[in-house]
Amino acid sequence: MKVVVLGAGNVAYSLCHVLLQHQIEIVQIYSRTLLSAHALRDFLGQEIPCVNDLKKVVSDADLYIYALKDDCLQGVISQIVTNEQAWHIHTSGGVGWEVFEGKKNYGILYPFQTFSKAKPLTDWCEIPLFVVTNAEKVDDSHFLVRLARSLSSQVLVVQPEELDKLHIAGVFANNFTNYMYCCAKQVLASTSIPFPVLIPLIQQTAQKIQTLSPQEAQTGPAKRNDKTVIEKELNILQSTDKTLTDIYRLLSEGIVRNG
């Protein structure tokens, strides 16, 4: 199978590495800038042709994987000319399949994980891969299912509306959680206490929900509805940062309502 990868960002780094691990041939890398495409090629250690012109994307590959920013997908996909039998898939959980208008074979292969160039994930065996396709019947013989199962042991076929909610859940569980670490670091910035002291707490919190429900694992002043502590900490924050104050108040109210 010959694959063209469009994109040289966080997902592309891990995805390309895993494709090569499974003896899947990458025949071309496209990126808006050749510098980014060459950086990905160098990371992979393969002599893969790179282009930054959509008109130079080869038309005879079997699979085109669009690992691009969400707002770039439709514009790029609409300009790619291929043979009719080629498959077109993107890796986003936040964009539907309407971006494939005009293509015959298409779908979504969404890896439910957080990716960073600085720390590429080179083993996808345990990463949940979600497949969305317009096929009426999806079984083990379906192209996207076979591809997904060649990369991961956890493959789930879902409906588009389910993927939308999964993506929102991921934003809460990962993106917003990581922003909370940013907030915590900001609070400690005016003290002599280093951020790494929070790491054991963060790790224990993540470990607890492997055996407890999130509600059972919840602790803290809002869980106890300790209004004295909550008001004290709101007053401390109010004198330094209004945004952090608003976030603290809103999250505390949510935890109290959640019981």
C-alpha positions in Angstrom: 0.0 0.0 0.0 1.3 3.4 -1.0 0.5 6.3 1.4 0.7 10.1 1.1 0.8 11.9 4.4 -0.4 15.5 4.3 0.8 17.4 7.4 4.0 17.5 9.4 2.6 18.4 12.9 2.3 16.5 16.2 0.1 13.7 14.9 2.1 13.2 11.7 5.3 12.6 13.6 3.8 9.7 15.6 1.6 8.4 12.8 4.4 8.2 10.2 6.7 6.4 12.5 4.0 3.8 13.3 3.2 3.3 9.6 6.8 2.6 8.8 7.0 0.2 11.7 4.2 -1.8 10.1 5.9 -1.9 6.7 3.4 0.6 5.2 5.2 2.6 2.5 5.0 6.4 2.7 5.6 7.7 -0.8 5.3 11.4 -0.1 5.0 14.0 2.6 3.2 17.3 2.0 3.5 20.3 4.3 2.9 24.0 3.7 6.6 24.6 4.3 9.4 22.3 3.0 11.3 23.0 6.2 8.6 21.2 8.2 8.3 18.3 5.7 12.1 17.9 5.7 12.2 17.9 9.5 9.6 15.1 9.6 11.5 13.1 7.0 14.8 13.5 8.9 13.0 12.4 12.1 11.9 9.2 10.3 15.3 8.6 8.8 13.9 7.8 5.4 14.4 9.3 1.9 10.8 10.3 1.4 10.0 12.9 -1.3 8.6 16.1 0.2 6.5 18.8 -1.4 4.9 22.1 -0.4 2.8 22.5 -3.5 -0.6 20.7 -3.5 -0.4 20.5 -7.3 2.7 18.3 -6.9 1.0 15.7 -4.7 1.1 12.4 -6.5 -2.2 11.1 -7.8 -1.6 7.4 -7.9 -1.3 6.5 -4.2 -3.7 4.1 -2.4 -4.3 6.2 0.7 -4.1 9.9 1.5 -3.9 10.7 5.2 -4.7 14.3 6.1 -3.0 15.0 9.5 -3.6 18.8 9.3 -5.1 21.6 11.5 -8.9 21.4 11.5 -9.4 24.7 9.7 -7.1 23.6 6.9 -8.7 20.2 6.1 -11.5 21.2 3.7 -9.3 23.6 1.7 -6.5 21.0 1.2 -8.7 18.0 0.5 -10.7 19.9 -2.2 -7.5 20.5 -4.1 -6.1 16.9 -4.1 -6.7 15.1 -7.3 -6.3 11.3 -7.2 -7.4 8.1 -8.9 -11.1 7.4 -8.1 -10.3 4.3 -6.0 -8.0 6.0 -3.6 -8.9 6.3 0.1 -9.0 9.7 1.8 -9.0 9.9 5.6 -8.3 12.6 8.2 -7.2 12.2 11.8 -9.3 14.9 13.5 -12.0 14.3 16.1 -13.4 17.7 15.7 -14.2 17.7 11.9 -16.9 15.6 10.2 -16.7 13.8 6.9 -18.4 16.6 5.0 -14.9 17.8 4.1 -14.6 14.9 1.7 -17.2 16.1 -0.7 -16.4 14.8 -4.2 -14.3 11.9 -2.9 -15.6 8.3 -3.4 -13.8 6.4 -0.5 -13.3 8.3 2.7 -13.5 8.2 6.5 -12.0 9.3 9.8 -9.3 7.5 11.7 -9.1 9.3 15.1 -6.4 8.3 17.5 -7.7 9.2 21.0 -4.4 10.4 22.5 -2.4 13.6 23.0 0.5 14.1 20.7 3.6 16.3 20.8 6.6 16.5 18.4 8.9 16.8 21.4 7.8 13.4 22.6 6.4 11.3 19.7 4.5 8.1 20.6 6.1 5.3 18.8 3.8 2.5 20.0 0.2 2.7 19.1 -0.8 -0.8 20.3 -2.8 0.5 23.3 -4.1 3.8 21.7 -7.8 3.7 21.1 -8.5 4.3 17.4 -11.9 5.4 16.4 -13.2 4.7 12.9 -16.0 6.7 11.2 -17.1 5.8 7.7 -20.1 6.3 5.5 -20.4 2.5 4.7 -23.7 0.9 5.5 -22.0 -2.2 6.9 -18.7 -2.1 8.6 -17.0 -5.4 9.5 -13.5 -6.8 9.8 -13.1 -6.7 6.0 -13.6 -2.9 5.8 -10.5 -1.1 4.6 -10.4 1.4 7.5 -11.0 -1.3 10.1 -8.2 -3.4 8.8 -5.9 -0.4 8.7 -6.7 0.6 12.2 -6.3 -3.0 13.6 -2.9 -3.2 12.0 -1.9 -0.2 14.1 -3.8 -0.7 17.4 -5.4 -3.5 19.5 -8.2 -1.1 20.5 -10.4 -0.2 17.5 -13.9 1.1 17.8 -16.3 2.0 15.0 -18.6 4.9 15.9 -21.2 7.2 14.4 -20.2 10.9 13.6 -22.3 12.3 16.4 -20.6 9.9 18.9 -17.2 11.1 17.7 -18.3 14.7 18.3 -19.1 13.9 21.9 -15.9 11.9 22.3 -13.9 14.9 21.1 -15.6 17.1 23.7 -14.9 14.6 26.4 -11.2 14.6 25.4 -11.1 18.4 25.5 -12.3 18.2 29.1 -10.1 15.2 30.1 -6.9 16.4 28.5 -6.8 20.0 27.1 -8.7 21.6 30.0 -6.8 19.4 32.5 -3.5 20.5 31.1 -4.6 24.1 31.3 -5.3 23.5 35.0 -1.6 22.7 35.3 -0.8 26.0 33.7 -3.1 27.7 36.3 -1.4 25.9 39.1 2.0 26.9 37.9 0.8 30.5 37.7 -0.4 30.4 41.3 3.0 29.1 42.4 5.0 31.7 40.4 5.0 34.2 43.2 6.3 31.7 45.7 9.6 29.8 46.2 7.7 26.5 45.6 8.7 24.8 42.3 6.0 23.3 40.0 7.4 19.8 40.1 6.2 19.3 43.7 2.7 18.9 42.1 3.8 16.0 40.0 3.2 13.2 42.6 -0.3 14.7 43.2 -1.0 14.8 39.5 0.1 11.2 39.0 -1.9 9.9 42.0 -5.0 11.7 40.7 -4.6 10.0 37.3 -4.0 6.6 38.9 -7.1 6.7 41.1 -9.5 7.0 38.3 -8.3 3.6 36.9 -10.1 2.0 39.8 -12.5 4.6 41.0 -15.2 6.6 39.2 -14.4 10.4 38.8 -17.1 11.2 41.4 -15.6 8.7 43.9 -12.0 10.1 43.3 -13.0 13.7 43.8 -11.6 15.4 46.9 -11.0 19.0 48.1 -12.9 21.9 49.6 -15.6 22.0 47.0 -16.3 18.3 47.4 -16.7 18.9 51.1 -18.6 22.2 50.4 -16.2 23.9 52.7 -17.3 27.5 52.1 -14.8 29.0 54.5 -11.8 27.6 52.7 -13.3 28.4 49.3 -14.0 32.0 50.2 -10.5 32.4 51.6 -8.9 31.1 48.5 -11.1 33.2 46.2 -10.0 36.3 48.2 -6.3 35.4 47.7 -6.8 34.9 44.0 -8.9 38.0 43.6 -6.0 40.1 44.6 -3.7 38.6 41.9 -5.7 37.4 38.9 -9.4 37.8 38.0 -9.3 35.0 35.4 -8.0 32.5 37.9 -10.6 33.7 40.4 -13.5 33.1 37.9 -12.2 29.7 37.0 -11.8 28.7 40.7 -15.3 29.8 41.4 -16.9 28.2 38.4 -15.2 24.8 38.9 -16.0 24.8 42.6 -19.7 25.5 41.9 -19.7 22.6 39.4 -18.1 20.2 41.9 -20.6 21.2 44.6 -23.5 20.6 42.2 -22.0 17.2 41.2 -22.0 16.1 44.8 
